[in-house]
Amino acid sequence: MAEFVYYVGSSLDGYIAAHGGGLAWLEQFSRVEGVGGSYGAFEKTVGCVVMGGGTYAWIRSHSPGTWPYSVPSWVFTHHELGVDDDADVVLVRGDVVEFADELRHSAGGKDVYIVGGGVLAGEFLAAGLVDRIVLTIVPVALGGGVPLFGGRPLPEPAGFALAALVERGGTVELTYRRT
Ligand SMILES: NC(=O)c1ccc[n+]([C@@H]2O[C@H](COP(=O)([O-])OP(=O)(O)OC[C@H]3O[C@@H](n4cnc5c(N)ncnc54)[C@H](OP(=O)(O)O)[C@@H]3O)[C@@H](O)[C@H]2O)c1
């Protein structure tokens, strides 16, 4: 059965982007040995990706004309956003719960990669639809920015168990499974 996996990089203080969306503080660590390999191995397990409109806009503005995913990409947005000709992108809106089965089906036996950002990941978390979190913490504090899960309080705490921990050049990759 497909799992919903939030694979994400975060600052020490729990932000996934600086104010304004900047990621340079995070991207510098992609050169650390093993970090790229970890993502490459994860990518092979992914059957479709899902993201919010904010992340979609960020990706399109930073790699114009080049959509980075070869698997189906689901984008939650209330806007009729542009889609590159060769990109397999579906624009949807509404409660994430209503799309859970369709996303699993779209993943074709692999996992559903929750790309982010924090707002959309928070909706999956609130719906009990985050099976696994692969969180890479880098040794940088931002003081503010886009929170890991959007900052929306949950009705009750969601518990996770630590399944793996890998240290790479000052970064720590933590894998958590929903309990
Ligand atoms: N560090 C990392 O690994 C990482 C990973 C991913 C993203 N990021 C960064 O995170 C930032 C974006 O994160 P974010 O939390 O601000 O935004 P986001 O989660 O990407 O997108 C939120 C937006 O998506 C739309 N949306 C969300 N839920 C929806 C629903 N149920 N139905 C319809 N539309 C819905 C809404 O915008 P509209 O309706 O206006 O479209 C909402 O404002 C970017 O800077 C990105 O680069 C970092």
The ligand as an SDF file (V2000), in Angstrom:
LIG
                    3D

 48 52  0  0  0  0  0  0  0  0999 V2000
   12.7180   23.0010    2.4560 N   0  0  0  0  0  0  0  0  0  0  0  0
   12.0500   22.1900    1.6630 C   0  0  0  0  0  0  0  0  0  0  0  0
   12.3950   20.9880    1.5500 O   0  0  0  0  0  0  0  0  0  0  0  0
   10.8480   22.7100    0.9330 C   0  0  0  0  0  0  0  0  0  0  0  0
    9.9610   21.8080    0.3610 C   0  0  0  0  0  0  0  0  0  0  0  0
    8.8450   22.3040   -0.2880 C   0  0  0  0  0  0  0  0  0  0  0  0
    8.6120   23.6780   -0.3420 C   0  0  0  0  0  0  0  0  0  0  0  0
    9.5060   24.5200    0.2240 N   0  0  0  0  0  0  0  0  0  0  0  0
    9.2660   25.9690    0.1910 C   0  0  0  0  0  0  0  0  0  0  0  0
    8.0510   26.2630    0.8620 O   0  0  0  0  0  0  0  0  0  0  0  0
    7.4940   27.4680    0.3340 C   0  0  0  0  0  0  0  0  0  0  0  0
    6.0090   27.2710    0.0640 C   0  0  0  0  0  0  0  0  0  0  0  0
    5.3800   26.7400    1.1980 O   0  0  0  0  0  0  0  0  0  0  0  0
    4.0090   27.3050    1.7610 P   0  0  0  0  0  0  0  0  0  0  0  0
    3.7030   26.5720    3.0100 O   0  0  0  0  0  0  0  0  0  0  0  0
    4.0740   28.7820    1.7910 O   0  0  0  0  0  0  0  0  0  0  0  0
    2.9770   26.9710    0.5920 O   0  0  0  0  0  0  0  0  0  0  0  0
    2.4350   25.6100   -0.0580 P   0  0  0  0  0  0  0  0  0  0  0  0
    2.0230   24.6420    0.9870 O   0  0  0  0  0  0  0  0  0  0  0  0
    3.3780   25.1500   -1.1180 O   0  0  0  0  0  0  0  0  0  0  0  0
    1.1560   26.1720   -0.8140 O   0  0  0  0  0  0  0  0  0  0  0  0
    0.0830   26.7100   -0.0670 C   0  0  0  0  0  0  0  0  0  0  0  0
   -0.9690   27.2150   -1.0390 C   0  0  0  0  0  0  0  0  0  0  0  0
   -1.5070   26.1110   -1.7850 O   0  0  0  0  0  0  0  0  0  0  0  0
   -2.8960   26.3480   -2.0130 C   0  0  0  0  0  0  0  0  0  0  0  0
   -3.6120   25.3080   -1.2850 N   0  0  0  0  0  0  0  0  0  0  0  0
   -3.2340   24.6730   -0.1310 C   0  0  0  0  0  0  0  0  0  0  0  0
   -4.1470   23.7600    0.2350 N   0  0  0  0  0  0  0  0  0  0  0  0
   -5.1130   23.8050   -0.6960 C   0  0  0  0  0  0  0  0  0  0  0  0
   -6.3230   23.0850   -0.8590 C   0  0  0  0  0  0  0  0  0  0  0  0
   -6.6930   22.1480    0.0170 N   0  0  0  0  0  0  0  0  0  0  0  0
   -7.0930   23.3590   -1.9540 N   0  0  0  0  0  0  0  0  0  0  0  0
   -6.7020   24.3090   -2.8430 C   0  0  0  0  0  0  0  0  0  0  0  0
   -5.5860   25.0280   -2.7320 N   0  0  0  0  0  0  0  0  0  0  0  0
   -4.7950   24.7840   -1.6700 C   0  0  0  0  0  0  0  0  0  0  0  0
   -3.1980   27.7440   -1.4650 C   0  0  0  0  0  0  0  0  0  0  0  0
   -2.8110   28.7200   -2.4160 O   0  0  0  0  0  0  0  0  0  0  0  0
   -3.5660   29.1690   -3.7570 P   0  0  0  0  0  0  0  0  0  0  0  0
   -4.9620   28.7250   -3.6650 O   0  0  0  0  0  0  0  0  0  0  0  0
   -3.3810   30.6390   -3.7770 O   0  0  0  0  0  0  0  0  0  0  0  0
   -2.8150   28.5090   -4.8730 O   0  0  0  0  0  0  0  0  0  0  0  0
   -2.1700   27.8430   -0.3550 C   0  0  0  0  0  0  0  0  0  0  0  0
   -1.9040   29.1660    0.0080 O   0  0  0  0  0  0  0  0  0  0  0  0
    8.2750   27.7870   -0.9360 C   0  0  0  0  0  0  0  0  0  0  0  0
    9.1800   28.8290   -0.6370 O   0  0  0  0  0  0  0  0  0  0  0  0
    9.0510   26.5010   -1.2100 C   0  0  0  0  0  0  0  0  0  0  0  0
   10.2450   26.7450   -1.8620 O   0  0  0  0  0  0  0  0  0  0  0  0
   10.6130   24.0650    0.8710 C   0  0  0  0  0  0  0  0  0  0  0  0
  1  2  1  0
  2  3  2  0
  2  4  1  0
  4  5  1  0
  4 48  2  0
  5  6  2  0
  6  7  1  0
  7  8  2  0
  8  9  1  0
  8 48  1  0
  9 10  1  0
  9 46  1  0
 10 11  1  0
 11 12  1  0
 11 44  1  0
 12 13  1  0
 13 14  1  0
 14 15  2  0
 14 16  1  0
 14 17  1  0
 17 18  1  0
 18 19  2  0
 18 20  1  0
 18 21  1  0
 21 22  1  0
 22 23  1  0
 23 24  1  0
 23 42  1  0
 24 25  1  0
 25 26  1  0
 25 36  1  0
 26 27  1  0
 26 35  1  0
 27 28  2  0
 28 29  1  0
 29 30  1  0
 29 35  2  0
 30 31  1  0
 30 32  2  0
 32 33  1  0
 33 34  2  0
 34 35  1  0
 36 37  1  0
 36 42  1  0
 37 38  1  0
 38 39  2  0
 38 40  1  0
 38 41  1  0
 42 43  1  0
 44 45  1  0
 44 46  1  0
 46 47  1  0
M  CHG  2   8   1  16  -1
M  END
$$$$
